[in-house]
């Protein structure tokens, strides 16, 4: 998995025994600044973009292959012992609106299969979009498979570049949706002003004060009032969007504090509006390492217990990568991978294109 945060590749080797799925080994390969910028540039139209996208897809596929080889080397396993490799690819466009309806993730599945000797499953989102869905989020189906409980109402909150929630009700009903920016705007603003990829522990945000007028302006974005199913990405929430909300001379640290508050409000409003009876909240994704954000969330949800998915058996940093291994298994077995109640698709669909080893 390489997600909206553009920080690097998360890769896991897992066993998906129905009785006891388990993570065997994990690897993180960071993106360098040049690759990150090249990917950011492709989020908007530009010169020679088809060629640039194809070259980056090949480059990313080699990075993904490196992660696979590291996993195998660490475990002593051979490629022919791996059933399949689920690769989400790097999203550069996600436009599920009715008049557009497309999504693009960069990965060369054929090249990845050649480089690894493992059957590859990729292109998970397009079938759901073709069926009238948002194509995202896809991980709630995995959350249901691994984390749902018949006697507890649980919510899984992923704080990646975008934040999303999965509502797991005790009667088996599942809903889920993107609720707004996660780390994405905070990371972009921090890099712009401090040259750092992220605000470690939220310390810079702590040094500032929330700007009420800026927060109100951002919350007027129609996405926040839109009812699920819904998904979003850099096409909407980016630095250009943020700059349009700014007025006057704002201290950079105050803007950072306000962006942290925006993320916290997006998550808490989603929980209070759509997951009202849930008491157990389990968090995953890179945002769990932002202690200022997690403390703010606890302050805004004093009646809820905030925990990490580690307590459910999957470390918070590796849930999304684990999810795409599970989605690959669904594809190989010919089983649906989407949840129409989450994406809005007209029905359950088998997701992914398979590239045999």
SERO-4910 file (N, C-alpha, C, O; in steps of 0.05 Angstrom, whole numbers):
BEGIN
 pado doro    nc1    nc2    nc3   cac1   cac2   cac3    cc1    cc2    cc3    oc1    oc2    oc3
  Unk    A     17    -24      0      0      0      0     18     25      0     36     27     16
  Unk    A     12     43    -18     23     70    -16      0     89    -19    -13     90    -40
  Unk    A     -4    105      1    -29    120      3    -26    150     -2     -6    159    -13
  Unk    A    -47    164      5    -49    193      0    -28    209     13    -21    231      4
  Unk    A    -17    199     35      4    214     49     30    216     33     47    234     38
  Unk    A     34    198     14     58    198     -3     84    196     13    104    207      6
  Unk    A     82    181     35    106    178     51    123    154     43    147    153     48
  Unk    A    111    134     31    126    110     22    108     86     19     84     88     17
  Unk    A    121     63     18    108     37     13    106     22     39    126     16     52
  Unk    A     81     14     46     77     -5     68     72    -32     56     55    -35     39
  Unk    A     87    -52     64     84    -79     54     84    -99     77     99    -97     96
  Unk    A     65   -118     75     64   -139     95     62   -166     82     51   -169     60
  Unk    A     73   -186     96     69   -214     88     50   -225    109     56   -225    133
  Unk    A     28   -236    100      7   -246    119     -2   -274    111      1   -282     88
  Unk    A    -12   -288    131    -26   -312    126    -56   -307    132    -63   -294    151
  Unk    A    -73   -317    114   -101   -310    116   -118   -335    121   -139   -339    109
  Unk    A   -108   -351    140   -124   -373    150   -150   -362    161   -149   -343    176
  Unk    A   -172   -374    154   -198   -363    162   -201   -363    193   -216   -346    203
  Unk    A   -189   -381    207   -192   -382    236   -173   -362    250   -181   -351    270
  Unk    A   -150   -357    238   -131   -339    252   -113   -325    232    -90   -333    229
  Unk    A   -123   -304    218   -105   -288    201    -82   -276    218    -86   -268    241
  Unk    A    -59   -274    206    -36   -264    221    -16   -249    203    -13   -257    180
  Unk    A     -4   -229    215     17   -214    201     44   -228    208     51   -230    231
  Unk    A     58   -236    187     84   -250    191    107   -230    192    124   -233    210
  Unk    A    108   -211    173    130   -192    172    121   -167    158    101   -167    143
  Unk    A    134   -145    163    127   -119    151    152   -104    143    174   -107    154
  Unk    A    148    -87    123    170    -70    112    159    -43    105    137    -41     94
  Unk    A    174    -22    111    167      5    101    190     16     85    213     16     94
  Unk    A    184     24     60    205     37     43    196     66     38    176     70     24
  Unk    A    211     85     48    203    113     45    207    123     17    225    114      2
  Unk    A    190    142      9    193    156    -17    213    179    -12    213    192      8
  Unk    A    231    183    -32    249    206    -30    234    231    -40    212    228    -51
  Unk    A    245    254    -35    232    279    -41    225    282    -70    205    293    -77
  Unk    A    243    273    -87    240    275   -116    215    259   -126    199    269   -141
  Unk    A    213    234   -116    191    217   -124    165    229   -114    145    229   -128
  Unk    A    165    238    -89    141    250    -77    132    274    -94    108    277    -98
  Unk    A    150    290   -102    143    314   -118    132    306   -145    113    318   -155
  Unk    A    145    286   -158    136    277   -184    107    266   -182     91    271   -200
  Unk    A    101    252   -161     74    242   -157     54    265   -152     32    265   -162
  Unk    A     62    284   -136     45    307   -131     39    322   -156     16    331   -161
  Unk    A     59    325   -173     55    340   -198     34    327   -216     21    340   -232
  Unk    A     32    300   -214     13    286   -232    -16    288   -222    -34    278   -235
  Unk    A    -20    300   -199    -48    304   -190    -62    325   -206    -86    329   -203
  Unk    A    -47    340   -222    -59    360   -240    -48    356   -268    -26    346   -272
  Unk    A    -64    364   -288    -55    362   -315    -30    378   -320    -26    399   -309
  Unk    A    -12    368   -337     13    382   -343     26    370   -368     15    352   -381
  Unk    A     49    381   -374     63    373   -398     71    344   -398     81    334   -378
  Unk    A     66    330   -420     75    302   -424     66    283   -402     81    265   -394
  Unk    A     42    288   -391     34    273   -367     30    243   -372     34    227   -354
  Unk    A     22    235   -396     18    207   -401     45    192   -400     46    170   -388
  Unk    A     65    203   -411     92    191   -410    102    191   -382    113    171   -372
  Unk    A     99    213   -368    108    215   -340     94    195   -322    106    182   -305
  Unk    A     68    191   -327     53    172   -311     62    144   -316     64    128   -297
  Unk    A     67    137   -341     76    110   -347    103    104   -335    107     82   -324
  Unk    A    121    123   -337    148    119   -325    146    117   -295    160    100   -283
  Unk    A    129    133   -282    126    132   -253    113    105   -245    120     94   -224
  Unk    A     94     96   -261     82     70   -255    103     47   -255    102     30   -238
  Unk    A    121     48   -274    143     28   -274    162     32   -251    170     12   -238
  Unk    A    168     57   -245    186     62   -222    174     53   -196    187     40   -180
  Unk    A    148     59   -192    135     50   -168    134     19   -166    137      8   -145
  Unk    A    129      7   -189    128    -23   -189    154    -35   -180    155    -56   -167
  Unk    A    176    -22   -188    202    -32   -178    205    -28   -148    217    -44   -135
  Unk    A    195     -6   -138    195     -1   -109    178    -22    -95    187    -34    -75
  Unk    A    155    -28   -106    138    -48    -94    152    -75    -94    151    -91    -75
  Unk    A    165    -81   -116    180   -107   -118    203   -108    -98    208   -129    -86
  Unk    A    216    -86    -93    237    -85    -73    226    -92    -46    238   -107    -30
  Unk    A    202    -81    -40    190    -87    -14    183   -117    -12    187   -129     10
  Unk    A    174   -129    -33    168   -158    -33    193   -174    -28    193   -192    -12
  Unk    A    214   -167    -42    239   -182    -39    250   -179    -11    261   -199      0
  Unk    A    247   -156      1    256   -153     29    239   -170     48    250   -183     66
  Unk    A    213   -171     44    196   -188     60    204   -217     58    207   -231     79
  Unk    A    209   -226     34    216   -254     30    244   -260     42    248   -282     54
  Unk    A    262   -242     39    289   -246     50    288   -247     81    302   -263     93
  Unk    A    272   -231     93    270   -230    122    257   -256    133    264   -264    155
  Unk    A    240   -268    118    226   -292    128    237   -318    117    229   -339    127
  Unk    A    254   -317     97    265   -341     85    245   -355     67    249   -379     61
  Unk    A    224   -342     60    204   -354     42    211   -349     13    226   -331      6
  Unk    A    201   -367     -4    205   -365    -33    180   -352    -46    158   -353    -35
  Unk    A    184   -341    -70    162   -328    -83    140   -348    -90    116   -341    -90
  Unk    A    147   -374    -95    127   -394   -103    111   -403    -79     92   -419    -82
  Unk    A    118   -394    -55    102   -400    -31     81   -379    -26     64   -382     -8
  Unk    A     82   -357    -41     62   -336    -37     40   -339    -58     45   -341    -82
  Unk    A     15   -340    -48     -8   -344    -66    -12   -320    -84    -16   -323   -108
  Unk    A    -12   -296    -73    -18   -272    -89     -7   -247    -74     -3   -247    -50
  Unk    A     -4   -226    -90      5   -200    -81    -16   -180    -88    -22   -175   -111
  Unk    A    -28   -168    -68    -48   -147    -72    -35   -120    -72    -23   -112    -52
  Unk    A    -36   -105    -94    -23    -79    -96    -44    -58   -104    -56    -59   -125
  Unk    A    -48    -39    -86    -67    -17    -91    -58      2   -112    -74     13   -127
  Unk    A    -31      6   -114    -21     27   -132    -23     54   -119    -36     58    -98
  Unk    A    -11     74   -132    -11    101   -122    -32    118   -135    -31    123   -159
  Unk    A    -52    127   -120    -73    143   -131    -62    171   -140    -50    185   -124
  Unk    A    -68    178   -165    -61    205   -174    -86    221   -182    -85    245   -183
  Unk    A   -108    207   -187   -134    220   -192   -156    202   -180   -156    178   -183
  Unk    A   -175    215   -167   -198    200   -157   -222    218   -161   -227    237   -145
  Unk    A   -238    213   -181   -261    230   -188   -286    212   -192   -293    205   -214
  Unk    A   -299    204   -170   -322    186   -172   -349    200   -177   -370    188   -177
  Unk    A   -348    227   -181   -373    242   -185   -387    233   -211   -374    223   -229
  Unk    A   -413    237   -212   -429    226   -234   -420    235   -261   -420    219   -280
  Unk    A   -412    260   -264   -405    270   -291   -377    261   -300   -369    264   -323
  Unk    A   -361    251   -281   -333    243   -288   -330    212   -285   -325    198   -305
  Unk    A   -332    203   -261   -331    174   -255   -306    160   -265   -307    143   -283
  Unk    A   -283    167   -254   -259    151   -259   -240    153   -236   -242    171   -219
  Unk    A   -221    135   -235   -201    135   -215   -175    124   -227   -177    106   -244
  Unk    A   -152    134   -219   -127    125   -231   -107    119   -209   -101    136   -192
  Unk    A    -97     94   -208    -76     86   -190    -52     76   -207    -55     59   -224
  Unk    A    -29     87   -202     -5     80   -217      7     54   -207     15     52   -184
  Unk    A      8     34   -224     23      9   -219     23     -6   -246      2     -6   -260
  Unk    A     45    -19   -252     46    -36   -275     44    -65   -265     65    -77   -257
  Unk    A     20    -76   -265     16   -103   -254     33   -124   -268     43   -143   -255
  Unk    A     35   -122   -294     51   -142   -309     80   -141   -301     93   -162   -297
  Unk    A     91   -117   -299    119   -114   -291    123   -124   -263    143   -137   -257
  Unk    A    105   -118   -245    107   -127   -217    107   -157   -215    122   -169   -199
  Unk    A     90   -170   -231     90   -199   -231    116   -211   -241    126   -231   -231
  Unk    A    127   -198   -262    153   -207   -273    175   -204   -252    192   -221   -249
  Unk    A    175   -182   -239    197   -175   -220    196   -192   -195    217   -197   -183
  Unk    A    173   -201   -187    170   -215   -161    166   -245   -164    172   -260   -146
  Unk    A    156   -254   -188    149   -282   -191    124   -290   -175    120   -313   -169
  Unk    A    108   -270   -168     83   -274   -152     59   -264   -169     61   -243   -181
  Unk    A     37   -278   -168     13   -269   -180      4   -243   -168      2   -241   -143
  Unk    A     -2   -223   -184     -8   -196   -175    -38   -190   -179    -49   -197   -200
  Unk    A    -51   -179   -159    -78   -168   -162    -76   -138   -158    -66   -129   -137
  Unk    A    -86   -123   -178    -85    -94   -176   -112    -83   -188   -130    -98   -194
  Unk    A   -114    -56   -190   -137    -43   -201   -163    -51   -186   -182    -62   -198
  Unk    A   -163    -46   -160   -185    -54   -143   -209    -35   -145   -232    -44   -140
  Unk    A   -205    -10   -152   -227      9   -149   -246     11   -173   -269     18   -170
  Unk    A   -236      6   -197   -251     12   -221   -277     -4   -224   -296      6   -234
  Unk    A   -277    -29   -215   -301    -45   -219   -324    -34   -201   -347    -33   -210
  Unk    A   -317    -25   -177   -337    -13   -160   -348     13   -172   -372     18   -171
  Unk    A   -331     29   -184   -339     54   -197   -357     48   -221   -377     61   -225
  Unk    A   -350     27   -236   -366     19   -259   -394     11   -251   -413     13   -266
  Unk    A   -396      1   -226   -422     -8   -215   -437     14   -201   -456      9   -186
  Unk    A   -428     39   -205   -441     62   -193   -431     70   -166   -444     87   -153
  Unk    A   -409     58   -157   -399     64   -130   -378     86   -130   -371     97   -151
  Unk    A   -368     92   -107   -347    112   -103   -319    100   -108   -300    115   -112
  Unk    A   -318     74   -108   -291     61   -110   -275     63    -85   -252     55    -84
  Unk    A   -286     75    -64   -272     79    -39   -293     87    -18   -314     97    -24
  Unk    A   -286     83      8   -264     66     17   -269     37     13   -292     28     15
  Unk    A   -248     21      9   -251     -8      5   -244    -24     30   -252    -47     32
  Unk    A   -229    -12     48   -221    -27     72   -243    -35     91   -239    -54    107
  Unk    A   -267    -22     91   -287    -31    110   -295    -61    108   -302    -73    128
  Unk    A   -294    -72     84   -300   -101     81   -280   -117     96   -287   -137    109
  Unk    A   -255   -109     96   -234   -123    111   -238   -118    141   -236   -136    157
  Unk    A   -246    -93    149   -251    -87    177   -273   -106    187   -271   -116    209
  Unk    A   -294   -110    171   -316   -128    179   -305   -156    183   -312   -169    203
  Unk    A   -289   -166    165   -279   -193    166   -262   -198    190   -264   -220    202
  Unk    A   -246   -179    198   -227   -183    220   -235   -171    247   -228   -181    268
  Unk    A   -250   -149    246   -254   -134    271   -283   -134    282   -287   -125    304
  Unk    A   -303   -142    266   -330   -140    275   -335   -159    299   -323   -180    300
  Unk    A   -353   -151    316   -361   -168    340   -391   -168    343   -404   -147    338
  Unk    A   -402   -191    350   -431   -193    353   -442   -180    378   -466   -173    379
  Unk    A   -424   -175    397   -433   -164    423   -423   -135    428   -428   -124    449
  Unk    A   -409   -123    408   -399    -96    412   -404    -80    386   -401    -90    364
  Unk    A   -410    -55    390   -412    -36    368   -385    -22    366   -378     -6    383
  Unk    A   -371    -28    345   -343    -18    342   -342      1    318   -357     -2    298
  Unk    A   -324     20    320   -317     38    298   -287     37    293   -272     39    312
  Unk    A   -279     33    268   -251     33    261   -246     60    247   -259     67    227
  Unk    A   -227     75    257   -220    101    245   -192    100    234   -172     95    249
  Unk    A   -190    104    208   -163    104    195   -156    133    190   -170    148    177
  Unk    A   -133    142    201   -123    169    196    -98    167    179    -76    166    189
  Unk    A   -103    167    153    -81    169    134    -80    197    123    -85    216    137
  Unk    A    -73    200     97    -75    226     85   -103    237     87   -108    260     93
  Unk    A   -123    219     81   -151    224     85   -160    207    109   -150    185    113
  Unk    A   -179    217    125   -190    202    147   -215    189    139   -231    200    124
  Unk    A   -219    164    147   -244    150    142   -253    133    165   -236    125    181
  Unk    A   -279    128    166   -290    112    189   -304     88    178   -317     89    156
  Unk    A   -303     66    193   -319     42    187   -337     37    212   -327     33    234
  Unk    A   -363     36    207   -382     32    229   -391      2    229   -405     -6    210
  Unk    A   -383    -13    249   -388    -41    251   -409    -46    272   -403    -47    296
  Unk    A   -434    -49    264   -456    -52    283   -459    -81    291   -452    -99    275
  Unk    A   -468    -86    316   -469   -114    326   -487   -132    309   -484   -156    308
  Unk    A   -507   -120    295   -525   -137    279   -514   -144    251   -528   -156    235
  Unk    A   -489   -136    246   -476   -143    221   -476   -121    200   -463   -123    180
  Unk    A   -492   -100    205   -493    -78    185   -466    -63    186   -454    -60    207
  Unk    A   -457    -54    162   -432    -40    160   -436    -16    142   -447    -17    121
  Unk    A   -427      7    152   -425     31    136   -397     42    139   -383     36    158
  Unk    A   -389     59    120   -362     71    121   -359     92    100   -372     91     80
  Unk    A   -342    112    105   -339    134     87   -315    151     95   -305    150    117
  Unk    A   -305    166     75   -284    186     81   -298    209     95   -320    217     88
  Unk    A   -284    219    116   -296    241    131   -281    268    128   -289    287    141
  Unk    A   -259    268    113   -245    293    108   -215    289    110   -205    266    110
  Unk    A   -200    311    111   -171    308    112   -162    294    137   -173    297    159
  Unk    A   -141    277    134   -128    265    157   -102    280    162   -102    302    174
  Unk    A    -80    268    153    -54    281    156    -47    299    133    -28    315    135
  Unk    A    -61    297    111    -52    308     86    -47    338     87    -25    347     80
  Unk    A    -66    354     96    -62    383     96    -42    391    117    -25    409    113
  Unk    A    -42    378    140    -22    384    161      6    379    150     24    395    155
  Unk    A     10    356    137     36    349    126     45    370    105     68    378    105
  Unk    A     27    377     87     34    396     66     41    423     77     60    435     67
  Unk    A     26    433     96     32    459    108     58    458    124     73    478    123
  Unk    A     63    436    137     88    434    152    112    433    134    132    446    139
  Unk    A    110    419    112    132    418     93    137    445     80    160    453     76
  Unk    A    115    459     74    117    485     61    132    505     78    147    521     68
  Unk    A    127    504    104    138    525    122    162    516    138    178    532    146
  Unk    A    166    490    142    188    480    158    206    461    144    227    454    154
  Unk    A    198    452    120    215    433    105    215    405    117    233    389    111
  Unk    A    196    400    135    194    374    148    170    359    137    149    371    132
  Unk    A    172    332    134    151    317    121    126    316    138    104    312    127
  Unk    A    128    318    164    105    318    181    111    332    207    134    336    214
  Unk    A     90    338    222     93    352    247     95    331    269     74    321    279
  Unk    A    119    325    277    124    303    296    109    308    322    112    328    336
  Unk    A     92    289    330     76    289    354     56    312    355     43    317    375
  Unk    A     54    327    332     36    351    332     47    374    348     32    392    357
  Unk    A     74    374    353     86    394    370     83    422    358     78    441    373
  Unk    A     86    425    332     83    452    320     54    461    323     50    485    329
  Unk    A     35    444    318      7    451    321      1    460    350    -14    479    354
  Unk    A     13    446    369     10    454    397     19    482    403      8    496    420
  Unk    A     39    492    388     50    518    393     32    540    382     37    564    388
  Unk    A     11    534    367     -6    553    355    -34    554    368    -39    538    386
  Unk    A    -50    572    358    -78    575    368    -97    571    344    -91    580    322
  Unk    A   -119    558    349   -139    554    329   -151    582    320   -157    599    336
  Unk    A   -153    585    293   -164    610    282   -194    604    276   -200    590    256
  Unk    A   -213    614    292   -241    607    288   -251    614    260   -266    598    248
  Unk    A   -244    637    249   -255    645    223   -245    626    201   -260    619    183
  Unk    A   -220    617    203   -208    598    183   -222    571    186   -229    559    166
  Unk    A   -226    562    211   -239    537    215   -267    537    204   -276    518    191
  Unk    A   -282    558    209   -309    560    199   -310    561    168   -327    548    156
  Unk    A   -290    575    156   -289    576    127   -284    548    115   -296    541     95
  Unk    A   -266    533    128   -260    506    117   -284    487    121   -289    471    104
  Unk    A   -298    490    143   -320    472    149   -344    478    131   -363    462    129
  Unk    A   -344    501    117   -365    506     98   -362    491     72   -380    492     55
  Unk    A   -339    478     69   -336    461     45   -359    441     43   -364    427     63
  Unk    A   -374    439     21   -397    422     20   -392    393     26   -411    378     34
  Unk    A   -368    383     22   -362    355     28   -369    348     56   -379    326     61
  Unk    A   -365    365     76   -369    358    103   -399    354    109   -406    338    126
  Unk    A   -417    368     95   -445    365     99   -457    343     82   -480    335     87
  Unk    A   -442    333     63   -452    312     45   -457    286     60   -440    279     77
  Unk    A   -478    273     54   -484    247     68   -469    225     54   -464    226     29
  Unk    A   -461    204     69   -449    181     56   -468    167     37   -493    169     41
  Unk    A   -458    151     18   -430    145     13   -415    168      1   -425    182    -16
  Unk    A   -390    171      9   -374    193     -2   -344    186      2   -337    172     21
  Unk    A   -328    196    -17   -299    193    -15   -286    218    -26   -299    233    -41
  Unk    A   -261    222    -19   -248    247    -28   -218    242    -29   -208    220    -23
  Unk    A   -203    263    -37   -174    260    -39   -161    287    -45   -172    308    -39
  Unk    A   -137    286    -57   -123    310    -63   -136    328    -84   -130    352    -86
  Unk    A   -154    316    -99   -168    332   -119   -183    355   -106   -187    376   -118
  Unk    A   -192    351    -81   -207    372    -66   -189    384    -45   -184    408    -46
  Unk    A   -179    368    -27   -164    379     -4   -135    380    -10   -120    360     -8
  Unk    A   -126    404    -18    -98    408    -25    -89    436    -16   -106    451     -5
  Unk    A    -64    443    -21    -55    470    -12    -69    493    -25    -74    513    -13
  Unk    A    -77    489    -50    -92    510    -64   -119    515    -51   -127    538    -48
  Unk    A   -132    493    -43   -157    495    -29   -153    510     -3   -169    528      4
  Unk    A   -132    503     12   -127    516     38   -121    546     34   -132    562     49
  Unk    A   -105    553     14    -98    581     11   -123    598      4   -123    621     10
  Unk    A   -142    586     -9   -167    601    -15   -183    607     10   -199    626     10
  Unk    A   -179    592     31   -193    597     56   -179    618     74   -192    629     92
  Unk    A   -154    622     68   -138    641     85   -146    670     79   -151    677     57
  Unk    A   -146    686    100   -150    715     97   -133    729    117   -131    721    141
  Unk    A   -120    751    109   -103    766    127    -77    752    132    -70    733    119
  Unk    A    -63    762    152    -37    751    159    -41    731    182    -45    739    205
  Unk    A    -40    706    176    -43    685    196    -15    673    202      1    668    184
  Unk    A    -10    669    228     15    656    235     14    627    226     -7    614    228
  Unk    A     36    618    216     37    591    204     30    570    225     16    551    219
  Unk    A     39    574    250     33    554    270      4    554    278     -7    534    286
  Unk    A     -9    577    275    -38    579    281    -54    564    259    -74    551    265
  Unk    A    -45    566    234    -58    552    213    -54    521    218    -73    506    214
  Unk    A    -31    513    227    -26    485    233    -45    475    255    -56    453    253
  Unk    A    -48    491    275    -66    484    297    -95    482    287   -110    464    296
  Unk    A   -102    499    269   -130    499    258   -134    474    240   -155    462    240
  Unk    A   -113    467    225   -115    443    208   -118    418    225   -133    399    218
  Unk    A   -104    417    248   -107    394    266   -136    393    277   -148    372    279
  Unk    A   -147    416    283   -174    418    293   -194    409    272   -214    396    278
  Unk    A   -188    416    247   -206    408    224   -207    377    222   -228    366    219
  Unk    A   -183    364    224   -183    335    222   -198    323    246   -214    305    242
  Unk    A   -193    334    270   -207    323    293   -237    327    291   -253    309    298
  Unk    A   -246    350    281   -275    355    279   -288    337    257   -310    327    261
  Unk    A   -274    333    235   -284    316    214   -290    288    225   -310    276    218
  Unk    A   -271    278    241   -274    251    252   -296    250    273   -313    232    272
  Unk    A   -296    269    291   -315    268    313   -344    273    303   -363    261    313
  Unk    A   -347    291    284   -374    295    273   -384    270    258   -408    264    260
  Unk    A   -366    256    244   -374    231    231   -384    211    251   -404    197    247
  Unk    A   -370    209    274   -377    189    294   -403    197    308   -420    180    312
  Unk    A   -406    222    314   -430    231    328   -455    231    310   -477    226    319
  Unk    A   -451    235    284   -474    236    266   -482    208    256   -506    204    251
  Unk    A   -463    190    253   -469    164    240   -462    140    256   -469    117    249
  Unk    A   -449    143    279   -441    120    295   -448    126    325   -431    120    343
  Unk    A   -471    136    329   -478    148    355   -476    129    378   -469    138    400
  Unk    A   -482    103    374   -483     85    397   -456     71    402   -454     55    421
  Unk    A   -437     75    385   -411     62    387   -395     73    411   -393     97    414
  Unk    A   -385     55    427   -368     63    450   -339     56    446   -321     68    458
  Unk    A   -334     36    429   -307     27    424   -297     38    398   -307     31    377
  Unk    A   -277     55    399   -265     67    375   -236     57    373   -220     61    391
  Unk    A   -230     44    350   -204     34    345   -191     50    322   -203     52    301
  Unk    A   -167     59    327   -153     77    308   -130     63    295   -117     46    307
  Unk    A   -125     70    269   -102     60    254    -93     81    235   -105    102    232
  Unk    A    -70     76    221    -59     96    203    -38    113    216    -35    113    241
  Unk    A    -23    128    200     -1    144    210     -9    165    230      7    174    246
  Unk    A    -34    175    228    -43    196    246    -44    188    275    -44    206    292
  Unk    A    -43    162    281    -43    154    310    -17    163    324    -16    163    348
  Unk    A      4    169    309     29    178    321     29    208    327     48    218    339
  Unk    A      8    222    318      6    251    324     -8    253    352    -33    252    353
  Unk    A      8    255    373     -4    254    400    -22    277    405    -42    275    419
  Unk    A    -16    301    394    -33    324    397    -61    318    385    -81    325    397
  Unk    A    -62    306    362    -87    299    349   -102    279    365   -126    282    369
  Unk    A    -89    258    374   -103    237    389   -114    248    415   -135    240    424
  Unk    A    -99    266    428   -108    278    453   -132    296    448   -151    297    464
  Unk    A   -132    310    425   -154    327    418   -179    310    413   -201    317    421
  Unk    A   -176    288    399   -198    270    394   -210    259    420   -234    258    423
  Unk    A   -193    252    439   -203    242    464   -218    264    479   -239    258    492
  Unk    A   -208    288    478   -222    311    491   -249    316    478   -268    324    492
  Unk    A   -251    312    452   -276    317    438   -296    293    440   -319    296    434
  Unk    A   -285    270    448   -302    246    451   -298    235    479   -289    212    481
  Unk    A   -304    250    500   -297    241    527   -313    216    536   -304    203    555
  Unk    A   -335    211    523   -351    188    530   -345    162    515   -358    142    518
  Unk    A   -324    164    499   -316    140    483   -288    131    491   -272    147    501
  Unk    A   -283    106    487   -257     94    492   -241     93    467   -249     79    448
  Unk    A   -218    107    465   -202    108    441   -179     88    445   -163     90    464
  Unk    A   -177     69    426   -156     49    427   -143     46    399   -153     57    380
  Unk    A   -122     31    398   -109     24    372   -118     -3    363   -125    -20    379
  Unk    A   -117     -8    337   -124    -34    326   -105    -56    335   -110    -80    332
  Unk    A    -82    -48    346    -64    -68    358    -78    -86    377    -72   -110    379
  Unk    A    -98    -75    392   -113    -90    411   -132   -110    398   -143   -128    412
  Unk    A   -136   -107    372   -153   -126    357   -135   -146    341   -146   -162    326
  Unk    A   -109   -143    344    -91   -163    331    -76   -153    307    -60   -169    296
  Unk    A    -81   -128    298    -67   -118    275    -55    -90    282    -70    -72    289
  Unk    A    -29    -88    280    -16    -63    288    -26    -40    271    -31    -43    247
  Unk    A    -30    -17    283    -43      6    271    -29     15    245    -42     25    227
  Unk    A     -3     12    243     12     21    219      7      3    195     14     11    173
  Unk    A     -3    -21    199     -3    -41    177    -31    -50    169    -33    -69    153
  Unk    A    -52    -37    179    -79    -46    173    -86    -44    143    -97    -62    132
  Unk    A    -79    -21    131    -86    -18    103    -71    -38     84    -83    -49     66
  Unk    A    -45    -42     89    -31    -61     73    -43    -89     77    -46   -104     57
  Unk    A    -49    -96    102    -62   -122    108    -88   -124     92    -95   -145     82
  Unk    A   -103   -102     91   -129   -102     77   -127   -109     48   -144   -123     37
  Unk    A   -106   -100     35   -103   -106      6    -93   -134      1    -97   -145    -21
  Unk    A    -80   -146     21    -74   -175     19   -101   -190     20   -105   -209      4
  Unk    A   -118   -182     38   -144   -195     41   -161   -191     16   -174   -209      6
  Unk    A   -161   -167      5   -176   -161    -20   -165   -178    -43   -180   -186    -60
  Unk    A   -139   -182    -44   -127   -199    -65   -137   -227    -62   -143   -241    -82
  Unk    A   -139   -237    -37   -149   -264    -33   -178   -266    -42   -186   -286    -54
  Unk    A   -194   -245    -37   -222   -246    -46   -223   -248    -77   -239   -263    -88
  Unk    A   -205   -233    -90   -205   -234   -119   -197   -261   -130   -211   -272   -147
  Unk    A   -176   -273   -119   -166   -299   -128   -188   -320   -123   -190   -339   -139
  Unk    A   -203   -318   -102   -224   -337    -96   -250   -332   -110   -269   -347   -108
  Unk    A   -251   -309   -125   -275   -302   -139   -297   -293   -121   -321   -297   -126
  Unk    A   -290   -279    -99   -309   -269    -80   -310   -239    -81   -290   -226    -86
  Unk    A   -333   -227    -75   -335   -197    -75   -317   -184    -55   -311   -196    -34
  Unk    A   -307   -161    -62   -289   -146    -43   -301   -119    -35   -290   -107    -16
  Unk    A   -322   -111    -47   -334    -85    -40   -358    -89    -22   -369   -111    -20
  Unk    A   -366    -67     -9   -391    -67      7   -409    -45     -5   -403    -21     -2
  Unk    A   -430    -52    -19   -448    -31    -31   -458    -11    -10   -463     12    -17
  Unk    A   -462    -20     15   -471     -1     36   -450     20     42   -457     41     54
  Unk    A   -425     15     34   -403     34     39   -398     51     14   -397     76     16
  Unk    A   -395     38     -9   -387     53    -33   -411     64    -49   -407     82    -65
  Unk    A   -434     52    -45   -457     61    -61   -460     46    -87   -477     53   -104
  Unk    A   -444     25    -92   -446      9   -116   -473     -5   -117   -486     -9    -97
  Unk    A   -481    -12   -142   -507    -25   -145   -508    -54   -135   -530    -66   -133
  Unk    A   -485    -65   -128   -485    -92   -118   -456   -100   -111   -437    -86   -117
  Unk    A   -454   -123    -99   -427   -134    -92   -413   -142   -118   -425   -153   -136
  Unk    A   -387   -136   -119   -371   -142   -142   -344   -154   -135   -333   -148   -113
  Unk    A   -334   -172   -152   -307   -182   -150   -288   -160   -160   -291   -151   -182
  Unk    A   -270   -152   -143   -252   -129   -150   -225   -139   -159   -216   -160   -151
  Unk    A   -212   -123   -175   -184   -128   -182   -180   -141   -209   -197   -157   -218
  Unk    A   -157   -135   -221   -148   -149   -245   -124   -166   -237   -107   -158   -222
  Unk    A   -124   -191   -247   -104   -211   -238    -83   -214   -260    -89   -218   -284
  Unk    A    -57   -212   -252    -34   -216   -269    -19   -241   -260     -4   -239   -240
  Unk    A    -23   -264   -272    -11   -288   -262     19   -287   -263     31   -274   -280
  Unk    A     32   -301   -244     61   -302   -243     72   -317   -268     96   -320   -271
***
